[in-house]
Amino acid sequence: MALELELDDEEGDPDFIYGDIVHDTEADEPIALVVVNIPGLELTGWEFEDGDTLADKTPKYPDDDEVIVVTPLDVLEEHIPRWGDREAAIPLDELVEEEIPFAPFPSLQLVRVEDSHLRD
C-alpha cells in the first residue's frame, strides 16, 4: 500500500517548477537554464511580435505542449542574485520590466538536470 501511494505521489509531481535547472535538448553545447515562469499556455497560445506562435517556430513539437519560460542561470544570478530565495515564479511582466532576458520553450525540448530548491 505504501509503495502504491509513493508511485501516485511521483506521478503527481510536475515536470517543471520555478527554479529547476534545465538544458535545451537541441543545443550543441547546453548551458544551465533556470525555469522562471510556467504561464499555463500551450505552444499555440504563445505569440511573438511577428505574429508567429511558439508552435509555428517549433513544428516538431505538439501544438498542445506546455510553454516553459527560462533564462540562463548566469543572467538570472546577475539580475536577481537571491533568486534561490524566491518561492514563486517570476511574473512575465517583471522579467520584461527588469529587462531580464528570457525565452519560451516547448516543455518537451527541455530536460531537467537539477531540481529546484522548492522540491523537497
Residue pairs with C-beta under 8 A, 6 or more apart in sequence:
13 119
14 38
15 107
15 112
16 22
16 35
16 38
16 68
16 107
16 110
16 112
17 35
17 38
17 116
17 118
17 119
18 35
18 36
18 37
18 38
18 86
18 88
18 89
18 90
18 116
18 118
19 34
19 35
19 83
19 84
19 86
19 116
19 117
19 118
20 34
20 35
20 112
20 114
20 115
20 116
20 119
21 32
21 33
21 34
21 35
21 73
21 112
21 113
21 114
21 115
21 116
22 33
22 34
22 35
22 68
22 70
22 110
22 111
22 112
22 113
23 30
23 31
23 32
23 33
23 110
23 111
23 113
24 30
24 31
24 33
24 105
24 109
24 110
25 109
25 110
25 111
26 109
31 72
31 73
32 72
32 73
32 74
32 113
32 114
33 70
33 71
33 72
33 73
33 110
34 70
34 71
34 72
34 73
34 76
34 83
35 68
35 69
35 70
35 89
35 116
36 69
36 70
36 71
36 76
36 89
36 90
36 95
36 100
36 102
37 69
37 89
37 90
37 91
37 92
37 95
37 102
38 66
38 67
38 68
38 69
38 89
39 46
39 67
39 69
39 92
40 66
41 66
41 67
42 55
42 63
42 64
42 65
42 66
42 67
43 53
43 54
43 55
43 58
43 61
43 62
43 63
43 64
43 65
43 66
43 67
43 106
44 53
44 54
44 55
44 63
44 64
45 53
45 67
46 53
46 54
46 55
46 67
46 104
47 53
48 54
48 57
54 67
54 104
54 105
54 106
55 61
55 63
58 105
58 106
58 109
61 106
61 108
61 109
62 108
65 106
65 107
65 108
66 106
66 107
67 104
67 105
67 106
67 107
68 104
68 105
68 106
68 107
68 110
69 92
69 95
69 102
69 103
69 104
69 105
70 102
70 103
70 105
70 110
71 95
71 100
71 101
71 102
71 103
72 101
75 100
75 101
76 83
76 100
77 83
79 98
79 99
79 100
80 86
80 90
80 98
80 100
83 90
84 117
87 118
90 100
92 102
94 100
95 102
